Amino acid sequence: MSTAISPLAPKSYPELPAIEGVTFATAAAGIKYKGRTDVLLVGLAKGTQAAGVFTRSKCPSAPVDWCRDVLKSGKARGLVVNSGNANAFTGKAGKETVKKTAAIAAEALGCKPREIVLASTGVIGEPLDAAKFDGPLQKAAKKLKSAPWIEPAQAIMTTDTYPKVATMTAEIDGVTVTINGIAKGAGMIAPDMATMLSFIFTDAPIEHEVLQSLLSKGTATSFNAITVDSDTSTSDTLIVFATGAAEGTTALAVESNFTSLAGKNFFAFSCNSAGTFSI
């Protein structure tokens, strides 16, 4: 993480509202950085739907491989993100670290390991010891909260000079829906996100298949249309979590008017936040 703040950094940050079904806490695991948080734990309510898009590199990181597999279920109960080590080009050891980390997080949150989504960012080619998470994740699980969102954005920073957050609230068919997002990424950003990690959370009631469709379409002309330095990497990840907790709603399928309108708002959020996150 750089100590010099970019002249493009915002003068102020939006205050992101709480999203029912989403809580989080950060911890200092000493993965690379000293004296700062470097691990984010997010707890998600039962029934939370999840979808993701990832790097097109033929050498994806261990967390990317894990996410592609577990997100086939379309559900998630927790998210773990660490900065300082990307767990990429780490072979069998990296895959084992992913499994152990998911198990530690699952025990802390009271769910199954395959309900945990993982992402890592930082140095590539260096082993990441899962023992680093044993202790910090348990402590984080005991202090989960719904605000302020600037804290998780700070915990996932690497070469970023400032945290990146975005929020949007829309009324759709009389239902108020909130979308919040956090991200990291300052260099190695070419089409297909590169080293950008981005996580979007909403209380909209959208089923996995629909959420994946909306995400893929929205990403094509937003996150996947960014170039900073023409480099790509192994770890780029964009995951959306929908708790379905918006008051007065139930899970809706693709044919619904609600989902159609939600898609338009989600696309607008993706375009706006992609520009904010990539600076």
C-alpha positions as CSV (number, residue, x, y, z in Angstrom):
1,M,0.0,0.0,0.0
2,S,1.4,3.3,-1.0
3,T,1.8,6.2,1.5
4,A,1.4,8.9,-1.2
5,I,-2.2,9.6,-2.0
6,S,-3.2,9.9,-5.7
7,P,-4.2,13.4,-6.8
8,L,-7.3,11.7,-8.3
9,A,-8.4,10.5,-4.9
10,P,-11.9,11.7,-3.9
11,K,-12.1,14.6,-1.4
12,S,-14.7,12.7,0.5
13,Y,-16.4,9.2,0.5
14,P,-20.0,8.3,0.4
15,E,-21.5,6.9,3.5
16,L,-22.6,3.4,2.6
17,P,-25.8,2.3,4.3
18,A,-26.1,-1.1,6.1
19,I,-27.4,-4.0,4.0
20,E,-29.5,-6.5,5.9
21,G,-27.9,-9.9,5.9
22,V,-24.3,-8.5,5.4
23,T,-21.9,-8.0,8.3
24,F,-18.1,-7.7,8.3
25,A,-15.0,-7.3,10.3
26,T,-11.3,-6.8,9.6
27,A,-8.2,-8.2,11.2
28,A,-4.4,-7.9,11.1
29,A,-2.9,-11.2,10.2
30,G,0.6,-9.9,9.4
31,I,0.6,-11.5,6.0
32,K,2.9,-8.9,4.5
33,Y,2.0,-5.5,6.0
34,K,2.7,-4.5,9.6
35,G,0.5,-2.2,11.6
36,R,-2.5,-2.4,9.4
37,T,-5.5,-4.7,8.7
38,D,-5.0,-7.2,5.9
39,V,-7.9,-9.7,6.2
40,L,-11.6,-9.1,5.6
41,L,-14.3,-11.5,6.8
42,V,-17.9,-11.0,5.6
43,G,-20.8,-12.9,7.1
44,L,-23.8,-13.5,4.8
45,A,-27.3,-14.5,5.8
46,K,-28.7,-17.9,4.9
47,G,-30.0,-18.0,1.4
48,T,-27.7,-15.3,0.1
49,Q,-27.3,-15.8,-3.7
50,A,-23.9,-15.3,-5.3
51,A,-22.4,-14.9,-8.8
52,G,-19.0,-14.1,-10.1
53,V,-16.8,-13.3,-13.0
54,F,-13.0,-13.9,-13.0
55,T,-9.8,-13.6,-14.8
56,R,-9.4,-15.2,-18.3
57,S,-5.8,-16.0,-17.5
58,K,-4.9,-19.7,-18.2
59,C,-3.0,-19.6,-14.9
60,P,-5.6,-18.4,-12.4
61,S,-4.8,-18.2,-8.7
62,A,-5.9,-20.9,-6.2
63,P,-8.7,-18.7,-4.8
64,V,-10.1,-18.1,-8.3
65,D,-10.2,-21.9,-9.0
66,W,-12.0,-22.4,-5.6
67,C,-14.6,-19.7,-6.3
68,R,-15.4,-21.0,-9.8
69,D,-16.1,-24.4,-8.2
70,V,-18.1,-23.4,-5.1
71,L,-20.1,-20.7,-6.8
72,K,-21.7,-23.4,-9.0
73,S,-24.1,-23.8,-6.1
74,G,-25.1,-20.1,-6.4
75,K,-25.0,-19.6,-2.6
76,A,-22.6,-18.2,-0.1
77,R,-22.5,-17.7,3.7
78,G,-19.1,-16.0,4.0
79,L,-16.3,-14.1,2.2
80,V,-12.6,-14.0,3.1
81,V,-10.3,-11.6,1.4
82,N,-6.6,-11.0,2.2
83,S,-4.1,-8.5,0.9
84,G,-0.3,-9.0,0.8
85,N,-0.2,-12.4,-0.9
86,A,-2.2,-13.4,-4.0
87,N,-1.7,-17.2,-3.5
88,A,-1.0,-17.5,-7.2
89,F,1.5,-19.8,-8.8
90,T,1.7,-21.7,-5.6
91,G,0.7,-25.1,-6.9
92,K,-0.7,-27.8,-4.6
93,A,0.3,-25.9,-1.5
94,G,-1.9,-23.0,-2.7
95,K,-4.9,-25.2,-3.2
96,E,-4.4,-26.7,0.3
97,T,-4.2,-23.2,1.8
98,V,-7.5,-22.3,0.2
99,K,-9.2,-25.4,1.7
100,K,-7.8,-24.8,5.1
101,T,-8.7,-21.1,5.1
102,A,-12.3,-22.0,4.0
103,A,-12.5,-24.5,6.9
104,I,-11.3,-22.0,9.4
105,A,-13.8,-19.4,8.2
106,A,-16.6,-21.8,8.0
107,E,-16.1,-22.9,11.6
108,A,-16.0,-19.3,12.7
109,L,-19.2,-18.4,10.9
110,G,-21.0,-21.7,11.6
111,C,-21.4,-22.9,8.0
112,K,-19.9,-25.3,5.6
113,P,-16.4,-24.7,4.0
114,R,-17.9,-24.8,0.5
115,E,-20.2,-21.9,1.5
116,I,-17.1,-19.7,1.9
117,V,-15.8,-17.6,-1.0
118,L,-12.2,-16.5,-1.1
119,A,-10.0,-13.9,-2.7
120,S,-6.4,-13.0,-2.3
121,T,-4.3,-10.1,-3.7
122,G,-0.6,-9.2,-3.4
123,V,2.7,-10.8,-4.2
124,I,2.5,-13.8,-6.5
125,G,4.7,-17.0,-6.4
126,E,5.1,-16.9,-2.6
127,P,3.4,-19.6,-0.4
128,L,0.5,-18.3,1.8
129,D,0.4,-20.0,5.1
130,A,-3.2,-20.8,6.2
131,A,-2.1,-20.7,9.8
132,K,-2.0,-16.9,9.3
133,F,-5.8,-17.0,9.3
134,D,-6.2,-19.2,12.3
135,G,-7.0,-16.8,15.1
136,P,-7.6,-13.6,13.2
137,L,-10.7,-15.0,11.5
138,Q,-12.2,-16.3,14.8
139,K,-11.6,-12.9,16.4
140,A,-13.2,-11.2,13.4
141,A,-16.2,-13.4,13.6
142,K,-16.9,-12.2,17.1
143,K,-17.1,-8.6,16.1
144,L,-19.1,-8.6,12.9
145,K,-20.9,-5.4,12.2
146,S,-22.8,-3.6,9.4
147,A,-20.8,-0.4,9.2
148,P,-18.6,1.6,8.4
149,W,-17.9,0.1,4.9
150,I,-14.6,2.1,4.6
151,E,-13.0,-0.5,6.9
152,P,-13.3,-3.5,4.6
153,A,-12.3,-1.3,1.6
154,Q,-9.1,-0.4,3.5
155,A,-8.3,-4.0,4.5
156,I,-8.1,-5.2,0.9
157,M,-5.8,-2.5,-0.4
158,T,-2.3,-3.3,-1.8
159,T,-0.8,-0.6,-4.1
160,D,-3.9,1.5,-3.9
161,T,-3.4,4.9,-2.4
162,Y,-7.0,5.2,-1.1
163,P,-9.9,2.9,-0.4
164,K,-12.6,2.5,-3.1
165,V,-16.3,2.4,-2.3
166,A,-19.6,3.0,-4.1
167,T,-23.3,2.9,-3.2
168,M,-26.6,3.2,-4.9
169,T,-30.2,3.1,-3.7
170,A,-33.1,2.6,-6.1
171,E,-36.9,2.2,-5.7
172,I,-38.0,-0.7,-8.0
173,D,-41.7,-1.5,-8.1
174,G,-42.2,0.2,-4.8
175,V,-39.4,-1.7,-3.1
176,T,-36.2,0.2,-2.0
177,V,-33.1,-1.7,-3.0
178,T,-29.5,-0.9,-1.9
179,I,-26.3,-1.8,-3.7
180,N,-22.9,-1.3,-2.1
181,G,-19.5,-2.1,-3.5
182,I,-15.9,-2.1,-2.4
183,A,-12.8,-2.8,-4.6
184,K,-9.0,-2.7,-4.8
185,G,-6.8,-2.2,-7.9
186,A,-4.4,0.5,-9.0
187,G,-2.1,-1.2,-11.5
188,M,-2.1,-4.2,-13.9
189,I,-5.6,-3.3,-15.0
190,A,-6.4,-4.1,-18.6
191,P,-9.6,-5.4,-20.2
192,D,-10.9,-8.2,-18.0
193,M,-10.2,-6.5,-14.7
194,A,-6.6,-7.7,-14.1
195,T,-5.6,-7.3,-10.5
196,M,-8.9,-5.7,-9.5
197,L,-10.9,-7.4,-6.8
198,S,-14.4,-6.1,-6.4
199,F,-17.3,-7.2,-4.2
200,I,-20.8,-5.9,-4.6
201,F,-23.6,-6.5,-2.1
202,T,-27.3,-5.9,-2.4
203,D,-30.5,-6.7,-0.6
204,A,-32.4,-7.3,-3.8
205,P,-34.1,-10.7,-4.2
206,I,-32.4,-12.1,-7.3
207,E,-31.9,-15.8,-8.0
208,H,-28.4,-17.0,-8.8
209,E,-29.0,-17.7,-12.5
210,V,-30.5,-14.2,-13.0
211,L,-27.8,-12.6,-10.9
212,Q,-25.1,-14.3,-13.0
213,S,-26.7,-13.2,-16.2
214,L,-27.0,-9.6,-15.0
215,L,-23.4,-9.6,-13.7
216,S,-21.9,-11.0,-16.9
217,K,-23.8,-8.6,-19.1
218,G,-23.0,-5.6,-16.9
219,T,-19.3,-6.5,-16.7
220,A,-18.8,-6.6,-20.4
221,T,-19.1,-2.9,-20.8
222,S,-18.0,-1.7,-17.4
223,F,-15.3,-3.6,-15.5
224,N,-14.1,-5.5,-18.6
225,A,-13.7,-2.2,-20.5
226,I,-11.0,-0.7,-18.3
227,T,-7.4,-0.3,-19.3
228,V,-4.8,1.3,-17.0
229,D,-1.4,-0.2,-18.1
230,S,-2.3,-3.0,-20.5
231,D,-1.2,-5.7,-18.1
232,T,-3.3,-8.6,-16.9
233,S,-2.9,-11.1,-14.1
234,T,-4.1,-14.2,-12.3
235,S,-6.4,-13.0,-9.6
236,D,-9.1,-10.6,-10.9
237,T,-12.4,-11.3,-9.3
238,L,-15.8,-9.6,-9.2
239,I,-18.5,-11.3,-7.0
240,V,-22.0,-10.1,-6.3
241,F,-24.0,-11.2,-3.2
242,A,-27.7,-10.8,-3.0
243,T,-29.3,-11.3,0.4
244,G,-32.9,-10.9,-0.8
245,A,-33.7,-9.1,2.5
246,A,-35.3,-6.0,0.9
247,E,-38.5,-5.5,2.8
248,G,-41.7,-6.8,1.2
249,T,-40.0,-8.9,-1.5
250,T,-39.5,-12.6,-2.3
251,A,-37.1,-14.3,-4.7
252,L,-37.9,-13.4,-8.2
253,A,-37.2,-15.1,-11.5
254,V,-35.9,-13.6,-14.7
255,E,-39.3,-13.0,-16.2
256,S,-40.4,-10.5,-13.4
257,N,-40.6,-6.8,-14.0
258,F,-38.7,-6.3,-10.8
259,T,-35.7,-8.2,-12.1
260,S,-35.8,-6.3,-15.4
261,L,-35.7,-3.0,-13.6
262,A,-33.1,-4.3,-11.1
263,G,-30.9,-5.2,-14.0
264,K,-31.0,-1.7,-15.4
265,N,-30.0,-0.3,-12.0
266,F,-27.3,-2.9,-11.5
267,F,-25.8,-2.0,-14.9
268,A,-25.8,1.6,-14.0
269,F,-24.1,0.8,-10.8
270,S,-21.5,-1.3,-12.5
271,C,-20.6,1.4,-15.0
272,N,-20.3,4.1,-12.4
273,S,-18.4,2.0,-9.9
274,A,-16.0,0.6,-12.5
275,G,-14.8,4.1,-13.2
276,T,-14.5,4.9,-9.5
277,F,-12.7,1.7,-8.7
278,S,-10.1,1.8,-11.4
279,I,-8.5,5.2,-10.6
